[in-house]
């Protein structure tokens, strides 16, 4: 029987385990024939090679004249024990070390996916299911605080949406970027932290488009592209929210976006699509969140009521920016806003310096000087507290009444209750500062909850790695036992039995 196939199978299996077969098996037709090692083995191999059918030595074997007959198994075992080539503890230890190194290398080569400190894992799993089903709850996604952080990385389902959008627009990560618009598009699609929050049909410049609102910006893509113009653009424009100067509802059915570069866009609702008010609310939510989380926008967001400078509304924007040209035709001047629970008159009374013309204009348009803000302070309170006699008189002419809160604070100062009045005043000032920092505190709390979720997932991954490591160790032990068994089987066989 030709021993080559058997040896080939054994060598392949043991090589896979990183075990050197030459340390314990006879090599057929090699230098150590007959299982001998060292100088004796090399000597024997030169003097008595294995008989072959085409060799003249086979004639001597037939005549019984072989001077070196094959040795018995007992002789081989004795020589192996004396030489120390088989059963040597050093050799076995080296083999075990190699197995351990192989297991260690396999553990290092395991591909453990990066986990994300900013992922809402419950929402992640639900959204993955929704994406596969073809439906995504964009309203719920938009309310997630962590997606506006620069540390956020899209989930697999969110990455699929971005790739589909990139394919629709005909761009890739290696596309040439020869304009600021192309740079913005590349940042949105391949920046690895922006996701799609809303999409739908809308009209721009009498052309049907799809508006995509992302965490870092927006894309206005054409619905239909000419197949005869392979180099034509597939989108109208693309901008980051940091390039947005303001948004307003210019007139019924028109959404106006003004960019800091001077570009502007007029968007109109289309049949079967959402109205422009819904689009304006979505942009308001996303753009304000993005600006609030951007440290480079700190100068812009430190103004009290800065939100009304980005999302412009008649009355509010004029009071915050102290600009009569922005007054417009305000309605519901006596309703508190959602940002600071204030009316336009409250903003006007706290503007530094205060604009008397704005205050008078708001009063003429129907602003109530006695409505308290979220802290219980009316316009008359600010006039009395800051000793603005002329403004106080104007407020009284329009029905303003003395503020009891201001009187209590002033009375406390006049009659020696200075410390108590100072505490109240300081507390209110701290509340004002807290309103400005509320978003940052909320962001920190959200980050802590996300970190806890990430630690939980990391623990699960560590347990998974530990389980895999134990499994690999068990398999390595099994392979080692099998290799030892093969070694013993080969050691117990004579050369002519292989």
Secondary structure as UniProt FT lines:
FT   HELIX           4..16
FT   TURN            17..18
FT   HELIX           21..23
FT   TURN            28..29
FT   HELIX           33..35
FT   HELIX           38..47
FT   TURN            53..54
FT   HELIX           57..62
FT   TURN            63..64
FT   HELIX           73..83
FT   HELIX           89..108
FT   TURN            117..118
FT   HELIX           121..132
FT   TURN            133..134
FT   HELIX           138..142
FT   HELIX           145..148
FT   TURN            150..151
FT   HELIX           156..169
FT   TURN            173..174
FT   HELIX           180..190
FT   STRAND          196..204
FT   TURN            205..206
FT   STRAND          207..214
FT   STRAND          217..222
FT   TURN            227..228
FT   TURN            230..231
FT   STRAND          235..240
FT   HELIX           241..243
FT   STRAND          244..251
FT   TURN            252..253
FT   STRAND          254..259
FT   TURN            260..261
FT   STRAND          264..268
FT   TURN            271..272
FT   HELIX           276..293
FT   HELIX           295..297
FT   HELIX           298..301
FT   TURN            304..306
FT   HELIX           307..310
FT   TURN            314..315
FT   HELIX           316..321
FT   HELIX           324..326
FT   TURN            333..334
FT   TURN            338..340
FT   HELIX           344..350
FT   HELIX           356..364
FT   TURN            365..366
FT   TURN            369..370
FT   TURN            374..375
FT   HELIX           379..385
FT   TURN            386..387
FT   HELIX           389..397
FT   TURN            398..399
FT   HELIX           404..414
FT   TURN            415..416
FT   HELIX           418..492
FT   HELIX           495..497
//
